[in-house]
Amino acid sequence: MSTTKTINLKNRPAGKPELNDFEFTTSEISELQEGEVLVNTKYVSVDPYLRGRMSDAPSYIPPFELNKPIVSGIIAEVVESKNSNFSKGDHVSGMLEWKGTQVAKGDDLLKVDPDKASLSAYLGVLGMTGLTAYLGLTEIGKPKKGETLLVSGAAGAVGSVVGQIGKILGLRVVGIAGTDEKVELLKAKFGFDEGINYNTTKNMNEAIAIACPDGVDVYFDNVGGDISEAVLFNINKFSRTINCGAISVYNNTELPKSISVQPFLVKKSSSMQGFVVFDYADKHPAGIKQLTEWLNQDKLSYSETIVEGFENIPQAFLDLFEGKNKGKMVVKV
């Protein structure tokens, strides 16, 4: 029986994950059954939310099992098929294991077209990343033309798309990022009106007030922590906060001490809602259609950090927590 390269979760990280929490091994490739396809991995998505699945704690999705392969969004090429919906040479997207080659059930795969967009885009702007940005902003943020949208983690995969959609919908958009280079990218490439470098800003409350002179109507929160606390001092009456992620606290080993949000929400009749993209599964097809339309109209652009080599998947994941990515972090196998 043939074997393939595999990356397993070896240890449950305490705090920030390290390379020794991953194990490179080989695993057998099972025999192809009716309805299945054999695929070769082409691109692997690494995302901050995977950190949560490395902990054995209740969440919206089950934790990874120790000594079993890690799973994330993957673009793969069909090399053999026993499923009438797929043929050799097709490219597919799905939640697959970190393996070089594997057998997958056809029901779990979506065919993607490399002629309409780059294959890696189907892991980003035309995949879960784009859907997270679009559905979070429109379904929870309920933006109105002329309002101010503030985005944290704005130079990341989701944040950079959120800001662009905000501009398409007629909002004033301000982004928060970690370097001057990223702030310039927000304005030059993604059309943000203003940017804040949180690493060189001494007083975030004040900086947000200056960048958002009319206050914050919609806050798309990708980071949590101190930055999001500073936003509370600048929210408008009836503002909406979209809690998408909290990368600033994912590696904490203790519960963070934070200010109470309730007085701010009561005073401003403001709402705050967390979500995961799977909450809006019924809206995914329409969302992909809209994102594709905007991309083809050159209303959306995207930024990628592409790392080469199957062996570099764990390091690429760790680099997310150091802010080494601009836009979507993808590994090309």
GIDAKA-V544509 format. One record per residue. N is the residue number from 0. SS is DSSP state (hx for helix, st for strand, lp for the rest). Layout:
n->(N	N)
ss->(SS	SS)
This chain:
n->(0	1	2	3	4	5	6	7	8	9	10	11	12	13	14	15	16	17	18	19	20	21	22	23	24	25	26	27	28	29	30	31	32	33	34	35	36	37	38	39	40	41	42	43	44	45	46	47	48	49	50	51	52	53	54	55	56	57	58	59	60	61	62	63	64	65	66	67	68	69	70	71	72	73	74	75	76	77	78	79	80	81	82	83	84	85	86	87	88	89	90	91	92	93	94	95	96	97	98	99	100	101	102	103	104	105	106	107	108	109	110	111	112	113	114	115	116	117	118	119	120	121	122	123	124	125	126	127	128	129	130	131	132	133	134	135	136	137	138	139	140	141	142	143	144	145	146	147	148	149	150	151	152	153	154	155	156	157	158	159	160	161	162	163	164	165	166	167	168	169	170	171	172	173	174	175	176	177	178	179	180	181	182	183	184	185	186	187	188	189	190	191	192	193	194	195	196	197	198	199	200	201	202	203	204	205	206	207	208	209	210	211	212	213	214	215	216	217	218	219	220	221	222	223	224	225	226	227	228	229	230	231	232	233	234	235	236	237	238	239	240	241	242	243	244	245	246	247	248	249	250	251	252	253	254	255	256	257	258	259	260	261	262	263	264	265	266	267	268	269	270	271	272	273	274	275	276	277	278	279	280	281	282	283	284	285	286	287	288	289	290	291	292	293	294	295	296	297	298	299	300	301	302	303	304	305	306	307	308	309	310	311	312	313	314	315	316	317	318	319	320	321	322	323	324	325	326	327	328	329	330	331	332)
ss->(lp	lp	st	st	st	st	st	st	st	lp	lp	lp	lp	lp	lp	lp	lp	lp	hx	hx	hx	st	st	st	st	st	st	st	lp	lp	lp	lp	lp	lp	lp	st	st	st	st	st	st	st	st	st	st	lp	lp	lp	lp	hx	hx	hx	hx	lp	lp	lp	lp	lp	lp	lp	lp	lp	lp	lp	lp	lp	lp	lp	st	lp	st	st	st	st	st	st	st	st	st	st	st	lp	lp	lp	lp	lp	lp	lp	lp	lp	st	st	st	st	st	st	st	lp	st	lp	st	st	st	st	st	hx	hx	hx	lp	st	st	st	lp	lp	lp	lp	lp	lp	hx	hx	hx	hx	hx	lp	lp	lp	lp	hx	hx	hx	hx	hx	hx	hx	hx	hx	hx	hx	hx	hx	hx	lp	lp	lp	lp	lp	lp	st	st	st	st	st	lp	lp	lp	st	hx	hx	hx	hx	hx	hx	hx	hx	hx	hx	hx	hx	lp	lp	lp	st	st	st	st	st	st	lp	lp	hx	hx	hx	hx	hx	hx	hx	hx	hx	lp	lp	lp	lp	lp	st	st	st	st	lp	lp	lp	lp	lp	lp	hx	hx	hx	hx	hx	hx	hx	hx	lp	lp	lp	lp	st	st	st	st	st	st	lp	lp	lp	hx	hx	hx	hx	hx	hx	hx	hx	lp	lp	st	st	st	st	st	st	st	st	st	lp	lp	lp	lp	lp	lp	lp	lp	lp	lp	lp	lp	lp	lp	lp	lp	lp	lp	hx	hx	hx	hx	hx	hx	lp	lp	lp	st	st	st	st	lp	lp	hx	hx	hx	hx	hx	hx	hx	hx	hx	hx	hx	hx	hx	hx	hx	hx	hx	hx	hx	hx	lp	lp	lp	lp	lp	lp	lp	st	st	st	st	st	lp	hx	hx	hx	hx	hx	hx	hx	hx	hx	hx	hx	lp	lp	lp	lp	lp	lp	st	st	st	st	st	st	lp)
